[in-house]
Amino acid sequence: MDLFDTIHEVAHSYPGGVEALAGRMGKNPGTLRKKLLPNEVTHELTVRELRTIVDYVDTDKIARAFAADRGLMCISMPDYEGLSDKEILDLFLDLQAQQGAWANEIREAMQNGEIDWNELMSIRKEYNKFIAAAAEVMNRLESFMGVTEEMNSKRTQK
């Protein structure tokens, strides 16, 4: 599904539909409905309106659709505040497990010497999980370094 179709679907998924969403946004329902039509060129949704819709519907579908249109992927930024050494190790071990699942998916798909579309999508799904796990480890390391640098700067100031 492309970005414009996703925006249309997300807005219509709001409880009460576009009418309720328009009311909450202080917009005319007819005008908002037109702005949400994927092929509409006379009424354009503004970035501010889109941000409001995303906030009210509380979804990341639009961000994912935009990323997919650009050949990118979204990864949620986890909160690592106060993570213990054991939890860091668990993150690393999860990363290794995700890499193994991805490799296994590739091995199974290539057993007959060919990869069909469904197999490729399954490989992509496992790859995305692996990349998300790798991003979690890196984010944690970066946040750890930020804390460490802050502590070191406080020590040198004394």
TAQUI-V676883 format. One line per field, one symbol per residue. ss: DSSP state (@ for helix, = for strand, . for the rest). burial: 1 if it has 9 or more other C-alpha atoms within 8 Angstrom, else 0. A space follows every 10 residues. Layout:
# TAQUI-V676883
ss = ???
burial = ???
This chain:
# TAQUI-V676883
ss = ..@@@@@@@@ @@....@@@@ @@@@@...@@ @@@@@@.... ......@@@@ @@@@@@@... @@@@@@@@@. .......... ....@@@@@@ @@@@@@@@@@ @@@@@@@@@@ @@....@@@@ @@@@@@@@@@ @@@@@@@@@@ @@@@@@@@@@ @@@@@@@.
burial = 0011111101 1001001101 1110001010 1111111001 0000100001 0111001000 0101111110 0000000000 0000000100 1101100110 1100110011 0000000011 0110011011 0111111011 0010000000 00000000
